[in-house]
Amino acid sequence: MAKIIKCSKCGTYNKNKDYCDNCGALISYKKKREQRIEEEKTIRFEKAKKKPPNFIEKLRAHQNLAYRILGWILYSGFAVVSAIGAFIAWLVFAIAAG
Ligand SMILES: [Zn+2]
């Protein structure tokens, strides 16, 4: 089945192509959609992936062992929470995309 898509950049008509023959722009709707989904996925992951607050880093580097242990506990808790956050973001995305 021949599918003719007009390039939105230069106006060239392309037959059965994902990229424009003339300027190389992405013209496949399917590919465009896939690319957008990939981008959204990356953005969501980046948002879910938070860095631990500064005071936790400070505690972990503290000279007092008790503080370091406390910092380690907080850090572990934070890592677990952010992992769950990333998983939820992925899950929401998987449901939305499905
Ligand atoms: Zn083009």
Backbone and ligand atoms as CSV (ligand in chain L), in Angstrom:
chain,resi,resn,atom,element,x,y,z
A,1,MET,N,N,0.853,-1.203,0.000
A,1,MET,CA,C,0.000,0.000,0.000
A,1,MET,C,C,0.884,1.247,0.000
A,2,ALA,N,N,0.739,2.035,-0.980
A,2,ALA,CA,C,1.542,3.245,-1.086
A,2,ALA,C,C,0.970,4.336,-0.190
A,3,LYS,N,N,1.812,4.901,0.611
A,3,LYS,CA,C,1.376,5.959,1.517
A,3,LYS,C,C,2.177,7.210,1.191
A,4,ILE,N,N,1.476,8.220,0.734
A,4,ILE,CA,C,2.178,9.448,0.361
A,4,ILE,C,C,1.997,10.481,1.464
A,5,ILE,N,N,3.122,10.932,1.956
A,5,ILE,CA,C,3.096,11.933,3.030
A,5,ILE,C,C,3.828,13.179,2.558
A,6,LYS,N,N,3.187,14.297,2.764
A,6,LYS,CA,C,3.811,15.570,2.408
A,6,LYS,C,C,4.695,16.033,3.571
A,7,CYS,N,N,5.901,16.403,3.235
A,7,CYS,CA,C,6.825,16.888,4.259
A,7,CYS,C,C,6.347,18.250,4.768
A,8,SER,N,N,6.279,18.363,6.096
A,8,SER,CA,C,5.788,19.627,6.668
A,8,SER,C,C,6.850,20.720,6.617
A,9,LYS,N,N,8.094,20.328,6.356
A,9,LYS,CA,C,9.180,21.313,6.324
A,9,LYS,C,C,9.374,21.919,4.943
A,10,CYS,N,N,9.496,21.039,3.924
A,10,CYS,CA,C,9.813,21.561,2.587
A,10,CYS,C,C,8.699,21.327,1.580
A,11,GLY,N,N,7.687,20.550,1.942
A,11,GLY,CA,C,6.542,20.354,1.057
A,11,GLY,C,C,6.706,19.260,0.023
A,12,THR,N,N,7.800,18.515,0.090
A,12,THR,CA,C,8.029,17.415,-0.854
A,12,THR,C,C,7.101,16.241,-0.524
A,13,TYR,N,N,6.571,15.610,-1.569
A,13,TYR,CA,C,5.734,14.431,-1.356
A,13,TYR,C,C,6.620,13.196,-1.366
A,14,ASN,N,N,6.496,12.396,-0.308
A,14,ASN,CA,C,7.305,11.194,-0.178
A,14,ASN,C,C,6.426,9.959,-0.140
A,15,LYS,N,N,6.857,8.932,-0.835
A,15,LYS,CA,C,6.098,7.691,-0.880
A,15,LYS,C,C,6.758,6.639,0.002
A,16,ASN,N,N,5.971,6.097,0.938
A,16,ASN,CA,C,6.456,5.042,1.829
A,16,ASN,C,C,7.794,5.361,2.489
A,17,LYS,N,N,7.888,6.553,2.984
A,17,LYS,CA,C,9.136,6.945,3.627
A,17,LYS,C,C,8.879,7.428,5.053
A,18,ASP,N,N,9.859,7.186,5.918
A,18,ASP,CA,C,9.783,7.704,7.281
A,18,ASP,C,C,10.416,9.086,7.351
A,19,TYR,N,N,11.394,9.294,6.467
A,19,TYR,CA,C,12.104,10.575,6.437
A,19,TYR,C,C,11.986,11.189,5.043
A,20,CYS,N,N,11.949,12.502,5.007
A,20,CYS,CA,C,11.794,13.225,3.750
A,20,CYS,C,C,12.995,12.996,2.824
A,21,ASP,N,N,12.699,12.715,1.544
A,21,ASP,CA,C,13.753,12.509,0.549
A,21,ASP,C,C,14.570,13.766,0.320
A,22,ASN,N,N,13.889,14.875,0.423
A,22,ASN,CA,C,14.522,16.154,0.089
A,22,ASN,C,C,15.338,16.755,1.236
A,23,CYS,N,N,14.709,16.845,2.424
A,23,CYS,CA,C,15.394,17.543,3.514
A,23,CYS,C,C,15.731,16.645,4.701
A,24,GLY,N,N,15.256,15.408,4.681
A,24,GLY,CA,C,15.596,14.470,5.744
A,24,GLY,C,C,14.773,14.611,7.019
A,25,ALA,N,N,13.715,15.452,6.974
A,25,ALA,CA,C,12.865,15.630,8.147
A,25,ALA,C,C,12.029,14.377,8.389
A,26,LEU,N,N,11.733,14.117,9.648
A,26,LEU,CA,C,10.904,12.964,9.993
A,26,LEU,C,C,9.460,13.265,9.578
A,27,ILE,N,N,8.895,12.420,8.724
A,27,ILE,CA,C,7.539,12.693,8.231
A,27,ILE,C,C,6.536,11.600,8.589
A,28,SER,N,N,7.038,10.446,9.035
A,28,SER,CA,C,6.134,9.354,9.384
A,28,SER,C,C,5.355,9.709,10.654
A,29,TYR,N,N,4.024,9.641,10.565
A,29,TYR,CA,C,3.194,9.972,11.737
A,29,TYR,C,C,3.433,8.975,12.858
A,30,LYS,N,N,3.574,7.739,12.450
A,30,LYS,CA,C,3.787,6.678,13.425
A,30,LYS,C,C,5.106,6.918,14.161
A,31,LYS,N,N,6.138,7.186,13.380
A,31,LYS,CA,C,7.466,7.436,13.953
A,31,LYS,C,C,7.449,8.683,14.844
A,32,LYS,N,N,6.742,9.702,14.367
A,32,LYS,CA,C,6.648,10.938,15.134
A,32,LYS,C,C,6.016,10.667,16.489
A,33,ARG,N,N,4.950,9.866,16.448
A,33,ARG,CA,C,4.232,9.522,17.675
A,33,ARG,C,C,5.156,8.738,18.608
A,34,GLU,N,N,5.854,7.775,18.027
A,34,GLU,CA,C,6.773,6.957,18.824
A,34,GLU,C,C,7.853,7.820,19.473
A,35,GLN,N,N,8.357,8.768,18.672
A,35,GLN,CA,C,9.409,9.650,19.160
A,35,GLN,C,C,8.902,10.510,20.325
A,36,ARG,N,N,7.668,11.005,20.168
A,36,ARG,CA,C,7.073,11.846,21.201
A,36,ARG,C,C,6.874,11.050,22.486
A,37,ILE,N,N,6.423,9.802,22.333
A,37,ILE,CA,C,6.217,8.938,23.497
A,37,ILE,C,C,7.540,8.695,24.207
A,38,GLU,N,N,8.594,8.457,23.431
A,38,GLU,CA,C,9.921,8.248,24.009
A,38,GLU,C,C,10.370,9.474,24.800
A,39,GLU,N,N,10.132,10.648,24.208
A,39,GLU,CA,C,10.522,11.896,24.867
A,39,GLU,C,C,9.770,12.076,26.184
A,40,GLU,N,N,8.457,11.808,26.125
A,40,GLU,CA,C,7.639,11.949,27.338
A,40,GLU,C,C,8.097,10.996,28.425
A,41,LYS,N,N,8.448,9.789,27.994
A,41,LYS,CA,C,8.904,8.777,28.936
A,41,LYS,C,C,10.165,9.278,29.646
A,42,THR,N,N,11.096,9.825,28.861
A,42,THR,CA,C,12.354,10.341,29.417
A,42,THR,C,C,12.079,11.470,30.395
A,43,ILE,N,N,11.196,12.393,30.009
A,43,ILE,CA,C,10.871,13.532,30.861
A,43,ILE,C,C,10.271,13.045,32.175
A,44,ARG,N,N,9.342,12.094,32.083
A,44,ARG,CA,C,8.712,11.574,33.292
A,44,ARG,C,C,9.732,10.923,34.215
A,45,PHE,N,N,10.659,10.183,33.618
A,45,PHE,CA,C,11.674,9.525,34.429
A,45,PHE,C,C,12.573,10.552,35.095
A,46,GLU,N,N,12.912,11.586,34.343
A,46,GLU,CA,C,13.764,12.633,34.892
A,46,GLU,C,C,13.076,13.341,36.053
A,47,LYS,N,N,11.761,13.543,35.910
A,47,LYS,CA,C,11.000,14.213,36.967
A,47,LYS,C,C,10.925,13.344,38.214
A,48,ALA,N,N,10.759,12.042,37.992
A,48,ALA,CA,C,10.616,11.118,39.117
A,48,ALA,C,C,11.927,10.905,39.840
A,49,LYS,N,N,13.020,11.079,39.085
A,49,LYS,CA,C,14.333,10.827,39.646
A,49,LYS,C,C,14.838,12.083,40.351
A,50,LYS,N,N,14.599,12.164,41.622
A,50,LYS,CA,C,15.008,13.349,42.378
A,50,LYS,C,C,16.304,13.086,43.116
A,51,LYS,N,N,17.015,14.160,43.328
A,51,LYS,CA,C,18.242,14.045,44.113
A,51,LYS,C,C,17.900,14.228,45.584
A,52,PRO,N,N,18.612,13.521,46.456
A,52,PRO,CA,C,18.318,13.676,47.876
A,52,PRO,C,C,18.659,15.078,48.344
A,53,PRO,N,N,17.919,15.588,49.335
A,53,PRO,CA,C,18.196,16.938,49.836
A,53,PRO,C,C,19.619,17.056,50.378
A,54,ASN,N,N,20.110,18.263,50.372
A,54,ASN,CA,C,21.482,18.541,50.781
A,54,ASN,C,C,21.801,18.077,52.198
A,55,PHE,N,N,20.845,18.246,53.108
A,55,PHE,CA,C,21.150,17.922,54.511
A,55,PHE,C,C,21.421,16.432,54.686
A,56,ILE,N,N,20.838,15.604,53.801
A,56,ILE,CA,C,21.106,14.165,53.881
A,56,ILE,C,C,22.556,13.900,53.473
A,57,GLU,N,N,22.998,14.568,52.405
A,57,GLU,CA,C,24.387,14.428,51.969
A,57,GLU,C,C,25.339,14.887,53.071
A,58,LYS,N,N,24.964,15.948,53.748
A,58,LYS,CA,C,25.806,16.486,54.818
A,58,LYS,C,C,25.889,15.500,55.980
A,59,LEU,N,N,24.754,14.916,56.310
A,59,LEU,CA,C,24.728,13.938,57.396
A,59,LEU,C,C,25.605,12.734,57.068
A,60,ARG,N,N,25.539,12.306,55.814
A,60,ARG,CA,C,26.308,11.131,55.407
A,60,ARG,C,C,27.810,11.389,55.456
A,61,ALA,N,N,28.189,12.655,55.351
A,61,ALA,CA,C,29.612,12.997,55.369
A,61,ALA,C,C,30.046,13.472,56.758
A,62,HIS,N,N,29.127,13.444,57.724
A,62,HIS,CA,C,29.415,13.948,59.060
A,62,HIS,C,C,30.481,13.111,59.755
A,63,GLN,N,N,31.259,13.772,60.633
A,63,GLN,CA,C,32.319,13.039,61.326
A,63,GLN,C,C,31.779,12.161,62.452
A,64,ASN,N,N,30.604,12.519,62.969
A,64,ASN,CA,C,29.981,11.712,64.010
A,64,ASN,C,C,29.269,10.510,63.386
A,65,LEU,N,N,29.605,9.315,63.854
A,65,LEU,CA,C,29.063,8.080,63.290
A,65,LEU,C,C,27.528,8.035,63.385
A,66,ALA,N,N,26.999,8.493,64.518
A,66,ALA,CA,C,25.553,8.465,64.717
A,66,ALA,C,C,24.840,9.288,63.636
A,67,TYR,N,N,25.423,10.434,63.296
A,67,TYR,CA,C,24.854,11.280,62.242
A,67,TYR,C,C,24.943,10.593,60.884
A,68,ARG,N,N,26.101,9.932,60.678
A,68,ARG,CA,C,26.293,9.237,59.400
A,68,ARG,C,C,25.258,8.132,59.232
A,69,ILE,N,N,25.002,7.407,60.324
A,69,ILE,CA,C,24.000,6.327,60.282
A,69,ILE,C,C,22.621,6.917,59.984
A,70,LEU,N,N,22.308,8.007,60.674
A,70,LEU,CA,C,21.030,8.689,60.441
A,70,LEU,C,C,20.932,9.128,58.974
A,71,GLY,N,N,22.011,9.697,58.465
A,71,GLY,CA,C,22.051,10.133,57.068
A,71,GLY,C,C,21.849,8.962,56.121
A,72,TRP,N,N,22.465,7.850,56.449
A,72,TRP,CA,C,22.345,6.647,55.625
A,72,TRP,C,C,20.906,6.137,55.615
A,73,ILE,N,N,20.281,6.150,56.797
A,73,ILE,CA,C,18.878,5.697,56.903
A,73,ILE,C,C,17.968,6.601,56.077
A,74,LEU,N,N,18.163,7.916,56.222
A,74,LEU,CA,C,17.359,8.883,55.464
A,74,LEU,C,C,17.578,8.704,53.969
A,75,TYR,N,N,18.854,8.467,53.609
A,75,TYR,CA,C,19.188,8.305,52.203
A,75,TYR,C,C,18.510,7.063,51.625
A,76,SER,N,N,18.551,5.952,52.373
A,76,SER,CA,C,17.907,4.719,51.929
A,76,SER,C,C,16.416,4.938,51.750
A,77,GLY,N,N,15.827,5.614,52.741
A,77,GLY,CA,C,14.398,5.915,52.672
A,77,GLY,C,C,14.082,6.742,51.447
A,78,PHE,N,N,14.927,7.708,51.193
A,78,PHE,CA,C,14.732,8.581,50.037
A,78,PHE,C,C,14.854,7.797,48.736
A,79,ALA,N,N,15.869,6.925,48.672
A,79,ALA,CA,C,16.092,6.119,47.464
A,79,ALA,C,C,14.873,5.238,47.181
A,80,VAL,N,N,14.319,4.645,48.246
A,80,VAL,CA,C,13.142,3.778,48.096
A,80,VAL,C,C,11.957,4.595,47.588
A,81,VAL,N,N,11.739,5.752,48.204
A,81,VAL,CA,C,10.620,6.613,47.808
A,81,VAL,C,C,10.746,7.044,46.345
A,82,SER,N,N,11.955,7.430,45.950
A,82,SER,CA,C,12.119,7.894,44.563
A,82,SER,C,C,12.004,6.731,43.580
A,83,ALA,N,N,12.421,5.528,44.005
A,83,ALA,CA,C,12.261,4.349,43.140
A,83,ALA,C,C,10.779,4.048,42.941
A,84,ILE,N,N,9.998,4.163,44.025
A,84,ILE,CA,C,8.558,3.941,43.943
A,84,ILE,C,C,7.931,5.010,43.042
A,85,GLY,N,N,8.397,6.241,43.209
A,85,GLY,CA,C,7.908,7.345,42.379
A,85,GLY,C,C,8.149,7.093,40.904
A,86,ALA,N,N,9.357,6.605,40.593
A,86,ALA,CA,C,9.710,6.311,39.199
A,86,ALA,C,C,8.847,5.174,38.667
A,87,PHE,N,N,8.603,4.185,39.533
A,87,PHE,CA,C,7.785,3.056,39.126
A,87,PHE,C,C,6.348,3.501,38.845
A,88,ILE,N,N,5.805,4.349,39.714
A,88,ILE,CA,C,4.447,4.854,39.527
A,88,ILE,C,C,4.360,5.663,38.231
A,89,ALA,N,N,5.373,6.497,37.988
A,89,ALA,CA,C,5.411,7.303,36.760
A,89,ALA,C,C,5.408,6.394,35.536
A,90,TRP,N,N,6.195,5.321,35.633
A,90,TRP,CA,C,6.260,4.366,34.537
A,90,TRP,C,C,4.904,3.685,34.348
A,91,LEU,N,N,4.295,3.301,35.466
A,91,LEU,CA,C,3.020,2.588,35.438
A,91,LEU,C,C,1.927,3.466,34.812
A,92,VAL,N,N,1.870,4.711,35.261
A,92,VAL,CA,C,0.890,5.658,34.733
A,92,VAL,C,C,1.090,5.833,33.231
A,93,PHE,N,N,2.359,5.921,32.839
A,93,PHE,CA,C,2.681,6.081,31.431
A,93,PHE,C,C,2.266,4.838,30.642
A,94,ALA,N,N,2.593,3.658,31.171
A,94,ALA,CA,C,2.279,2.400,30.500
A,94,ALA,C,C,0.771,2.271,30.286
A,95,ILE,N,N,-0.010,2.683,31.277
A,95,ILE,CA,C,-1.466,2.607,31.173
A,95,ILE,C,C,-1.966,3.617,30.142
A,96,ALA,N,N,-1.427,4.833,30.205
A,96,ALA,CA,C,-1.843,5.905,29.291
A,96,ALA,C,C,-1.484,5.561,27.843
A,97,ALA,N,N,-0.307,4.949,27.653
A,97,ALA,CA,C,0.158,4.639,26.302
A,97,ALA,C,C,-0.542,3.409,25.735
A,98,GLY,N,N,-0.894,2.488,26.632
A,98,GLY,CA,C,-1.534,1.246,26.201
A,98,GLY,C,C,-2.904,1.537,25.641
L,1,ZN,ZN,ZN,11.299,17.781,3.461
